[in-house]
Amino acid sequence: MGSSASKISETGLKHCTLWKADRSPACRAVMMALDSMNLSITEVDINMDKGEHRTQEMINLNPLQTLPVFKDRELVISDSHAICSYLASRYCDSGRLLPKDPGGRSIVDQHMHYNSSTIYPRFRAAAYPILYEHCNFVMPQQILEIECIYSDLECMLFKRTWFGGSWATLSDIVFASTISTLNILVPVDKNKYPRLSSWLYRISEELYFITANRKGLSEFSRRIDCSTSLDDTDEFKCPRSSCSRRGLQLKEPSPEATCKPVTQD
Ligand SMILES: N[C@@H](CCC(=O)N[C@@H](CS)C(=O)NCC(=O)O)C(=O)O
């Protein structure tokens, strides 16, 4: 972990901090939510390969020893879905990401529960043996279970452009982080899942996907390919603002980090 303080932009929330790792889809969902709302908070990079999420300081914040961890003054939240909901309801007056009407909100909640209860465990089951147990392929049973998710999502997108409403909401943001990551492990076949494939292409063109998701996706992809820890070559070693992260991503887009397998003719 770095130690120097970062410069927070004038639109920043100086009292908020996010501890995160770019390769984690749960962290990237929060980063996309932040970027979508143009919020700037202090971000601290945690190296999971070095076990930095298990230090006493981090365990005090989050006994579950997972990332992301978010702090707003005395409030600590350690689930990406809860963090996204909190940020949207506390700091986004328009209700654009999280509808204010109970019906609209319940649909977004339903998607976030599906992401948390079904998609995330299947992501872990497929990715963790490769990340941590020297396995170098996705097991057939995991492929089947991921294909079931694609099939569910394909049905959910019937006559819809976005999952949660007429525009992209938190539903789309949390699905974007997990599905773009699963797409690296089990590519979304555009012939079998045309709606899902088009949605993934559409969301991958959103500015917040570019600033908050692409770099981590590329890191995850490289980590899966070599299945050993990557060298510490990251440019970010110190806490910094979300705003400076966004600026850097826009200045230095990574060509390899695009959503390659999902293209449209
Ligand atoms: N439901 C949690 C899941 C958090 C989670 O499992 N995060 C992973 C990273 S993507 C983690 O911290 N894993 C701990 C480890 O790999 O040791 C959320 O959405 O925040």
The ligand as an ORCA input file, in Angstrom:
! r2SCAN-3c Opt
* xyz 0 1
  N     -20.192     -9.966     -2.625
  C     -18.949     -9.281     -2.457
  C     -17.821    -10.116     -3.020
  C     -16.494     -9.556     -2.676
  C     -15.379    -10.493     -3.078
  O     -15.503    -11.725     -2.963
  N     -14.287     -9.907     -3.549
  C     -13.150    -10.702     -3.979
  C     -12.390     -9.980     -5.049
  S     -13.325     -9.896     -6.542
  C     -12.224    -10.886     -2.812
  O     -11.986     -9.949     -2.096
  N     -11.679    -12.101     -2.655
  C     -10.781    -12.397     -1.577
  C      -9.648    -13.258     -1.996
  O      -9.485    -13.516     -3.202
  O      -8.878    -13.643     -1.116
  C     -19.014     -7.936     -3.168
  O     -19.762     -7.828     -4.153
  O     -18.349     -7.003     -2.731
*
